[in-house]
């Protein structure tokens, strides 16, 4: 399967999931500042990894796409709710080439829309009972409960590091945070949920944890790298925003661990300022230091290594399954996660 075919399959699964989202949005008031805004981020598109992985895993293990549709809708609603709240917490300006929701409306409305999307995401899990039966539906509900818990714990870690201006982090701290914040809800649970549906609950979901961890970490590191070097129009978010926001990316952690003491003091002083007081010129100087100390190269190499580990786990688990487009899709998502340029 080539990249175009992979993207086409993800687009098809994403389009079906988007239809499902629209079907779950209530057709009632208040529309202008709530219900009309619920589909704002989903309508902007995206890579569709989460519903794609869920549906592909389900079908690879012998299930039907319709069996996974409610779970895919839930995952995508929660993902976009997280994005709305992330944009508020990060004071970001752009999401998918358009102003963030709190910029186009206001912070209070955006938070409320994100809250509503989280609540709305619960109903598809209830509807799973009609398709999958009570036992499997409850199993998926508990998967989602764990996924959300891990995600907010990871977000709390990152926000806490920024609040306390932590400067002595190690790679292990970053990887632990990314496991919680990114891996569980981007890769591990979408694959686990799809496999549970496809096998009617007969699979041990923990067998996918290492695969999802390696996938999620390589994806996040590559995403952090692209935030610094990608084409802004293609990337869809402001380039260098992670430095201005003070995110403890692998590159920043590597830089702070290897730069000179006086440079570390300068970086720490920059990060101690409120976001709106940080200057782009200073962020560019930090970016230059990342190049000087090989921090970006180090992150790229780490992402490549983790993607290789993900492929090894994939072949170990999925080699026992019959060849199919969906099995190939998961393999190619792993490759694309690290090769992508935006």
N, C-alpha and C positions, 0 to 999 in steps of 0.2 A: 504494500500500500504506500503510495507517495503522499507527500504533504497535502496536495490539493484534495485528494480523496479523503484523507483524514479530516481536513477542515470541513469538507462537504458533509461527512457523516455527523460531525459535531454540530454543524449548522442545522441539520435535519432534526437531531435530537433536541437541540436548543429551541427550534421553532415549535416543536410539539409541546415542550415544557412551557414555553411562553403562552401557548394557547391555554394550557391548563391553568397557568397563573391568572390569566384574564377571566377564566370561568369561575375562579374562586373569589374574585374581587366583587364585593356587594354593589349592586346597582341601586344606590340610594344616597341620600344626603348624610353628612356634608361631603359634597363632591370636590369643590374648588380647592380646599386646603387639606383634604385627606384622600378620598377614594380615587380621584383623578391622578393623584401623585404616586399611588402605590406601584404603578407599572412604569414610572418614569425611568428608573435605573434599569430594570429588565428590558425595556424597550430599546435602550441604547445599545444592546448587544453585549458581547463579551466572548471569551474563548469557549465557554460552555463545558469546561473540564468536569465540573461536579455532576451535573445531570448526565453528561456523556459517559463518565466512568461508571455511574450507577447503572444506567441502562445497558451499557456494554458488558459489564460484569454479569448482570442478570441474564442476558442473552447467551453469553459465552458458557454459562453454567446450565443452559437448557431452558431458561424462562422466556416469557414473552414481554415485549416492550410495554404493553398495556399494564402488565403486572407491576412494573416499576414506575409508572407515570406519576402516581400520587407521591411517592417518595422523592422522585426527581423534582417535582414542584416544591415540596417542602424544603429540600436542600437549596434550591435556587432562591426561594423567598428568604430563607435565613441568611444566605450569602449576601444578598442585596441589602438586607437590613443591617448586617454587619458593616457593609461598605458605607452606608449613610452615616452610621454612628462613628465609624473610623474617620470619615472626612471631617466631621465636627471636632472630634478629639485631636486630629492632626492639623486643624485649621487649613485644610487643603482648598485650592481654588478650582481645580478641574478634575473631572472624572469622565473617562471615555469621550474626550474631546469637547465636553460641554461643561458649563459651570456646575459645581457641586450643588446638591439640593439646598444646603443651608445658605449658599450664595445667591441662588435664584429665588429663594423664598426668604426664610430666616432660620436661625438656629432652633428656635422653639418648635416651629412647624416640622422641620426636618427630623428632629428627635422623635416627635410624635408619630410621624409617618414610619420611621424605623421601628418604633414600638408596635405599631399596627401590623407591620409586615411579619414581625415575630409571632404575634398572636394568630394572624391568619395562617401562618405556616403550620400550626397545630392541627387544623381541620383536615388537611389531606392525610395526616397520620390516623385520624379517626376513621376516615373513609377507607383506609387500607383494610379494615375489618371485613368489608363487603367483598373484597377481591381476594384477600389472602387468608382470611380466617383470623380468629382472635389470637391464637398462639403466635403466629408469625408477625402479625400486626403489633402485638405487644413487644416482641423482640426488637422490632425496628424502632418502636417508640423509645425503648431504653437505649438503643444505639444513638439516637438523636439527643437524648438527655445527656448522655456522656459526652457527645461531641460538643454541645453548647457549653457544658461545664468546663471542659478543657480549653475551649477557645477563649472564654472570658478570663480564665486564669492566666493564659498566656498574654492576653492583652494587658492584664493588670501588672504582670511582670515588666512588660515594655514601658508602660506608662509610669510605673514606679521608678524605673531607671532614669527616665527623662526628668521626672520631678526632682529626684535626688541628685541629678547630674552625676551619675555614677561613671567613674573613669577607669575602674580597675577590673573590668569584665574579662572573661576568658572565652575562647571559642565554645567550650562546653556549656557555658551559660547561655550563649546565643542559640545553640542547637537545642537545648532544653526548652527555651522559650518558643522556638519555631515549631518544635514538636507539638506543643500545646496550642499555639495560636494558629498555625497554618496546617500542619500535617493531618491532624485528626479530621478537620472539616473539609479540606481540599482533596485529600486522597484516601486516607485510611477508611473513614466511615462510608464515603460513597461506594468504594469497592466492596467493603464488608456488607453494606446494605444490599447492593445488587446481587452479591453471591448468596446471601440469605434468601432473597426472593427467588432466585433461579433454582436453588436446591430445596426450596420449601422448608428452610430452616435446618437442613441436615448437615450443613457445613460448619466447621469450627472457624468462626470469624477471626480469631487471633492469628491464624496462619497468614493473614494479609498485612499484619502490622508492620513488619520490617519493610515489605515492599512499599507500603504507603508512606512510611517514614523517609525512606531514601528518595522517593518521588517528591514528596512535599518539601524536603530540605533543598534538593537541587532546584526545584521550581522557585522557591522563595529567594535563594541566593542569586539565581539568575535574574529574577525580577528586581532585586536590589541593585544588581550591576546595571541593568538596563535603565534604571532610574537615573544613573549617572552618565551613561554614554549613548543611549538610544536616540533615534530621531523623535522629537517631541510630538510631531503630528501623528506618527504611527503609534507611539507609545500611549497617547491619550491622557497623560498626566504631566504636570510640570516637571521638567528635567531638573535633577538636583534637589528636588523637594525634600528628599529624605535627610539631606544634610541640614537644610533650613529647619526641618521639624525636629532635629536632634535624635533621629532614630538610631538605636544601637545596632547597626547593620554589621555584618561580618567585616566589611571593609573598614568601618570606623573603629571597631574593636581592635583589628589588626594594626591600624595606624597608631592608635593611642598606646598600644603595647610596644611599638617599635620606634616611634619618633623620639626626638631629643626632648629633654625635660622642659626647655623653654618653649618648644613647639606644643607640647602637651598643655602647658599653662595657657597658651594662646587659645587652643581648641576648647579647653574647659571654660575659659572666660566667655568665648563665643556661645557655648551651649548653656551658660548660666543666664543668658539674656532671654526675656520673653520672645516668642517666635516673631512677632511683628517688629521687634527691634533688631533682629538679625539682618545683616546686609548681604546681598547677593555676592558682592565683591569678596567678602570674607569667606563665604561658602565656596567660592571658586578657588580661593587659596587652599582651603582644606582639600578640595578635589585634586589640586595639583600635588599636594603632599601625598595623597593616596596613590597617585601615579609614581611619584618619586620613590616611595617606600615599597612599591610592588603590591599594595593592598588589593587593588582591583584584579591583578593577575592571580594573586593568591586565592581570591574568591572564585574566579573563573575555574581555576584548577580544582578547587574543592567541589564546586558544583558538578564538574565533569566526573570526578571520582564517585560522587554520590549517585549520579545518573547511571554510571556503570554498575554500581552495586544494586540499583533498582532493577536494571535489566537482568542481572543474574538471578535475583529473587523472582522476577516475572517468569523466566524460563523454568525455574525450579517448580513453581506452582502450576503454571498454565500449560506446560509441555504435555501434561496428562490429558488435556482436553482436546477434542477434535478441532482441527483448523476451522476458522470462521472469520468473517469480516470483523466481528466484534472483538475477538481475541487479538487480531492484528491491530485493531484500533487502539487498544490499551498499550500494546507494544510501541506503536508509533507516537502515542501521546508522551511516553517516557522520552523518546528520542527528541521529539519536538520541544519538550520543556527546556532542554538545554541548548538546542540549536536555534531557537527562535531569536529574532532580532527586535521584537516588540511584544 
